[in-house]
Amino acid sequence: NLAQFVVEVDFDFNSAVIKPSSYRTIGAIADALHNPILLGYGILVIGHTDSVGGRQYNVGLSQRRAEAIRDALVDPFNVNPAALEPVGMGEEQLRDPAHPTSGVNRRVQLVNVGGKFCFYPSGERYVCP
């Protein structure tokens, strides 16, 4: 029950390359993460897939998609990479289990993990005192 939001980021089938139609969404996420209320919180970037393909492959694909979102937030939007933890879930948490191959299952969640972090000049994070 952690604070989260699910975003629609478009990927081609079987690809971890963010489609240009989603660049505005990535910018809006970056704006939110630069808000003083969210600065310093750890954020899980969780990638999901549909059930097409094998489990191991889908976990890898969802991990690459989560990393693509993290990378797009870091450059060019300058979100601190130490605040973002990409995780690939594959097909383990389908949004629509009745339709496991549906595109609605291909999504990315950003979850505030709750701990407020401070950052050393090197960018490494630590729990604030």
LINBEL-V842108 format. One record per helix or strand of 3 or more residues. SS is the DSSP state (H for helix, E for strand). FROM is the first residue (numbers start at 1). TO is the last residue. If there is no record, write none. Layout:
<<SS:FROM:TO> <SS:FROM:TO>>
//
This chain:
<<E:4:7> <H:20:33> <E:41:47> <H:55:74> <H:81:83> <E:84:88> <H:97:99> <H:103:105> <E:108:119> <E:125:127>>
//
